[in-house]
């Protein structure tokens, strides 16, 4: 999977916020990153389900750490 972070939105296209402009790229990269992590875990011998569960646990830990 080739990572691409090109933004095809120009400021004059009436984008309300920078966040709205970059959100599609952010989401695409997040999905691509998760797919790579799952692929690496499967190649290392874990199941895709175990990898997804581990990613979810890491996200929960990040959320808890960010609230303290």
N, C-alpha and C positions, 0 to 999 in steps of 0.2 A: 504494500500500500504506500503510495507516494503521498507525503504530507504536503498540502497546499494551503497557504494562508492568504490567498489573494482576495481582496475585497473588491467586488465589482459594483460598488455603490459610490456615486459622486455626491458631494455635499449639496449640489443643486437639485438633487433628486427628491428633495423635501423630506429627508430623514429627520425625525424629531429629535433623536438623541444619538450620541455615539454608541451607546449600548445597543440600541436597535440596529444600528449599522453593522456592528461586529458580532451580534448574537448568532447569525447563521454560521459564520466561520467558527466561532467558539464551540457551538454545538457539534459541528461536523468533526472538529479536531478532538473533542472530548470522546465522541463515539469511536473515532479511529484509534485513539490512545487506549481505550478500554478493550477494543478488539485485539490490539497488539499485546496487551497484558494477558488476556485470556489465551491467546495463541502461544505465548511464551510459557505460560503455566501448563498448558496441555502438552507442549513439547517436553517439558520437564517431568511429566508423569502424573500431574494432577488432572482431575476432570474439569470440564468447563464450568460445571455447577459449583465445584469447590472454588474455582477462581472468581466467579461472580460473587459468591458469598464472602470471600476474602476482601474483594473490592468494596462491597457494601459495608463490611465491618470497618474498613479503613475510613470510609466516608463518615460513618457514624462517629468514629473516634475524632476525626477532624472537626466535626460539628461540636462535639462535646469540648474539645480543647479550645475551640475558638470562643466558647461562651464563658470560659473561666478567665 
